[in-house]
Amino acid sequence: WWVDILGQKIFRLDLGSGEKTVWPTPEPVGCTYACKDGSVLALFRRSIVCLNTTDGTFDTVLTFDDEPANNRFNDGTVGPDGGLWAGSMDFDFQLPTGALYHVAPDLAIRRADAGYTVVNGPAISPDGRRLYVNETMTGEVFCHDLGPDLRSLSCKRVFARIVPEDGLPDGICVDA
């Protein structure tokens, strides 16, 4: 599974057959979450939707009403509690209006951190105790401790700084 954010498409490649499927989206799509039941959730500009892979339609699961009008969702991951971590960003890459959210399995939304221009990542450590997230525009990779509830963050600290000549931090993979 992968997305073309601004091209407004979701892609799937069947590794067995080599068949590629494309679903056009009605707005920018930040990332997808494959669910155990075979459904696919996607982050749209200000909402989480469910893709019907049979007919290509989308049903809104929840809307982030408090997101600034010029923001869009960009990246996310699934946490050890089965909840979704979703990061937003300023559409024009200028203002620190982006935030990091936790969406619990019961769809309760919690803004866990804010002040980002572009949230990328996030990723969870293999032991489920830390969450890493990139602030792409400043080149910082932050590390947070996950609370015992697996839904709250504490002890935010800079894990790494990427100098501009080495590029900008985008997605994250975490290993031991």
Backbone hydrogen bonds in HBPLUS format (Angstrom, degrees):
<---DONOR---> <-ACCEPTOR-->    atom                        ^
c    i                          cat <-CA-CA->   ^        H-A-AA   ^      H-
h    n   atom  resd res      DA  || num        DHA   H-A  angle D-A-AA Bond
n    s   type  num  typ     dist DA aas  dist angle  dist       angle   num
A0002-TRP N   A0011-PHE O   3.10 MM   9  5.24 150.3  2.19 132.7 136.5     1
A0011-PHE N   A0002-TRP O   2.75 MM   9  5.24 166.3  1.77 170.8 167.5     2
A0004-ASP N   A0009-LYS O   2.96 MM   5  5.15 161.2  2.00 145.4 147.4     3
A0008-GLN N   A0004-ASP O   2.85 MM   4  5.68 109.7  2.35 139.8 152.0     4
A0009-LYS N   A0004-ASP O   3.18 MM   5  5.15 154.4  2.25 136.3 142.3     5
A0008-GLN N   A0005-ILE O   3.23 MM   3  5.29 153.0  2.31  99.2 107.1     6
A0025-THR N   A0008-GLN O   2.86 MM  17  5.04 163.7  1.89 129.9 128.6     7
A0010-ILE N   A0023-TRP O   2.89 MM  13  5.15 155.4  1.95 144.2 152.4     8
A0023-TRP N   A0010-ILE O   2.81 MM  13  5.15 161.3  1.85 154.2 159.9     9
A0012-ARG N   A0021-THR O   2.92 MM   9  5.20 145.9  2.04 149.7 154.7    10
A0021-THR N   A0012-ARG O   2.82 MM   9  5.20 161.5  1.85 153.4 159.8    11
A0014-ASP N   A0019-GLU O   2.85 MM   5  5.27 171.5  1.86 156.7 159.2    12
A0018-GLY N   A0014-ASP O   2.66 MM   4  5.26 146.2  1.78 153.1 163.0    13
A0030-GLY N   A0043-LEU O   2.74 MM  13  5.25 155.7  1.80 151.5 158.6    14
A0043-LEU N   A0031-CYS O   2.96 MM  12  5.54 158.4  2.01 151.9 156.8    15
A0033-TYR N   A0041-LEU O   2.74 MM   8  5.00 153.2  1.81 144.2 146.9    16
A0041-LEU N   A0033-TYR O   2.88 MM   8  5.00 167.2  1.90 152.1 151.6    17
A0035-CYS N   A0039-SER O   2.92 MM   4  5.32 168.2  1.93 163.7 160.1    18
A0038-GLY N   A0035-CYS O   2.96 MM   3  5.44 160.3  2.00 120.2 123.1    19
A0051-LEU N   A0040-VAL O   2.81 MM  11  5.48 165.8  1.83 166.9 171.2    20
A0042-ALA N   A0049-VAL O   2.84 MM   7  5.32 150.8  1.92 146.5 152.9    21
A0049-VAL N   A0042-ALA O   2.91 MM   7  5.32 162.8  1.94 153.9 159.4    22
A0044-PHE N   A0047-SER O   2.78 MM   3  5.16 162.3  1.81 153.6 158.2    23
A0073-PHE N   A0045-ARG O   3.08 MM  28  5.25 124.8  2.40 109.7 125.1    24
A0064-PHE N   A0046-ARG O   2.86 MM  18  5.43 175.0  1.87 151.5 153.2    25
A0048-ILE N   A0062-LEU O   2.93 MM  14  5.47 159.9  1.97 155.4 160.5    26
A0061-VAL N   A0048-ILE O   2.76 MM  13  5.52 163.5  1.78 149.5 153.6    27
A0062-LEU N   A0048-ILE O   3.29 MM  14  5.47 156.5  2.34 141.7 145.0    28
A0050-CYS N   A0059-ASP O   2.79 MM   9  5.21 153.8  1.85 144.7 153.2    29
A0059-ASP N   A0050-CYS O   3.01 MM   9  5.21 157.6  2.07 140.9 147.3    30
A0052-ASN N   A0057-THR O   2.84 MM   5  5.31 171.6  1.85 164.5 164.4    31
A0056-GLY N   A0052-ASN O   2.73 MM   4  5.32 137.5  1.91 156.8 167.1    32
A0067-GLU N   A0064-PHE O   3.36 MM   3  5.84 168.5  2.37 114.7 118.0    33
A0071-ASN N   A0068-PRO O   3.01 MM   3  5.45 164.5  2.04 120.3 122.7    34
A0091-PHE N   A0070-ASN O   2.81 MM  21  5.71 164.3  1.84 155.5 160.2    35
A0072-ARG N   A0089-MET O   2.94 MM  17  5.60 145.4  2.06 150.4 161.5    36
A0089-MET N   A0072-ARG O   2.84 MM  17  5.60 145.2  1.96 152.2 162.9    37
A0074-ASN N   A0087-GLY O   2.82 MM  13  5.84 171.5  1.83 167.1 164.3    38
A0087-GLY N   A0075-ASP O   2.81 MM  12  5.43 163.8  1.84 172.2 170.3    39
A0077-THR N   A0085-TRP O   2.91 MM   8  5.23 146.3  2.02 139.1 148.5    40
A0085-TRP N   A0077-THR O   2.79 MM   8  5.23 173.4  1.80 159.5 160.2    41
A0079-GLY N   A0083-GLY O   2.79 MM   4  5.37 168.5  1.81 157.6 161.7    42
A0082-GLY N   A0079-GLY O   2.94 MM   3  5.35 162.6  1.98 118.0 121.9    43
A0084-LEU N   A0103-VAL O   2.82 MM  19  4.98 151.9  1.90 145.7 147.6    44
A0103-VAL N   A0084-LEU O   2.72 MM  19  4.98 160.8  1.76 152.5 158.4    45
A0086-ALA N   A0101-TYR O   2.97 MM  15  5.18 156.5  2.02 137.4 144.7    46
A0101-TYR N   A0086-ALA O   2.77 MM  15  5.18 169.3  1.78 156.2 160.1    47
A0088-SER N   A0099-ALA O   2.82 MM  11  5.29 160.7  1.86 154.8 161.5    48
A0090-ASP N   A0117-THR O   3.02 MM  27  5.70 156.2  2.08 155.8 161.7    49
A0093-PHE N   A0090-ASP O   2.97 MM   3  5.20 169.1  1.98 117.3 120.1    50
A0098-GLY N   A0116-TYR O   2.56 MM  18  4.52 147.0  1.66 167.8 156.0    51
A0116-TYR N   A0098-GLY O   3.12 MM  18  4.52 160.1  2.16 128.8 126.3    52
A0100-LEU N   A0113-ASP O   2.83 MM  13  5.10 166.7  1.85 142.1 144.1    53
A0112-ALA N   A0100-LEU O   2.77 MM  12  5.61 145.4  1.89 149.6 161.3    54
A0113-ASP N   A0100-LEU O   3.27 MM  13  5.10 147.8  2.38 141.0 141.0    55
A0102-HIS N   A0110-ARG O   2.84 MM   8  5.24 159.1  1.89 152.7 159.8    56
A0110-ARG N   A0102-HIS O   2.90 MM   8  5.24 149.4  1.99 153.3 161.9    57
A0104-ALA N   A0108-ALA O   2.94 MM   4  5.24 160.2  1.98 155.9 154.4    58
A0107-LEU N   A0104-ALA O   2.73 MM   3  5.01 156.5  1.78 122.2 124.6    59
A0136-THR N   A0118-VAL O   3.10 MM  18  5.49 147.1  2.21 155.1 155.9    60
A0120-ASN N   A0134-ASN O   3.03 MM  14  4.86 157.0  2.08 136.6 139.2    61
A0134-ASN N   A0120-ASN O   2.78 MM  14  4.86 165.3  1.81 146.1 146.8    62
A0123-ALA N   A0132-TYR O   2.89 MM   9  5.25 149.6  1.98 146.2 152.8    63
A0132-TYR N   A0123-ALA O   2.77 MM   9  5.25 168.1  1.79 161.7 165.4    64
A0125-SER N   A0130-ARG O   2.91 MM   5  5.31 161.9  1.94 148.6 151.9    65
A0128-GLY N   A0125-SER O   2.82 MM   3  5.19 160.8  1.86 117.4 123.6    66
A0146-LEU N   A0129-ARG O   2.82 MM  17  5.17 176.2  1.82 134.3 135.4    67
A0131-LEU N   A0144-HIS O   2.94 MM  13  5.17 157.8  1.99 139.8 146.8    68
A0144-HIS N   A0131-LEU O   2.80 MM  13  5.17 154.7  1.87 150.8 159.5    69
A0133-VAL N   A0142-PHE O   2.99 MM   9  5.30 153.5  2.07 139.6 146.1    70
A0142-PHE N   A0133-VAL O   2.78 MM   9  5.30 166.5  1.80 165.4 160.5    71
A0135-GLU N   A0140-GLU O   2.82 MM   5  5.29 167.2  1.84 163.6 165.6    72
A0138-THR N   A0135-GLU O   3.28 MM   3  5.87 137.6  2.47 113.5 123.2    73
A0139-GLY N   A0135-GLU O   3.05 MM   4  6.01 126.2  2.35 149.2 164.4    74
A0139-GLY N   A0136-THR O   3.26 MM   3  5.11 141.5  2.41  95.3 106.3    75
A0162-ILE N   A0139-GLY O   2.68 MM  23  4.78 165.4  1.70 144.8 150.2    76
A0141-VAL N   A0160-ALA O   2.83 MM  19  5.08 161.6  1.86 157.1 154.6    77
A0159-PHE N   A0141-VAL O   2.65 MM  18  5.43 159.1  1.69 156.1 163.3    78
A0160-ALA N   A0141-VAL O   3.22 MM  19  5.08 152.2  2.30 135.4 138.6    79
A0143-CYS N   A0157-ARG O   2.80 MM  14  5.43 158.7  1.84 158.6 165.6    80
A0157-ARG N   A0143-CYS O   2.98 MM  14  5.43 146.6  2.09 147.4 158.0    81
A0145-ASP N   A0154-SER O   2.79 MM   9  5.15 171.3  1.80 158.6 157.8    82
A0154-SER N   A0145-ASP O   2.92 MM   9  5.15 140.1  2.08 142.2 152.1    83
A0147-GLY N   A0152-SER O   2.78 MM   5  5.09 162.6  1.81 144.2 144.7    84
A0150-LEU N   A0147-GLY O   2.80 MM   3  5.19 162.5  1.83 118.8 124.7    85
A0166-ASP N   A0163-VAL O   2.79 MM   3  5.51 157.5  1.84 127.0 134.7    86
A0167-GLY N   A0164-PRO O   2.98 MM   3  5.12 161.1  2.02 108.3 114.2    87
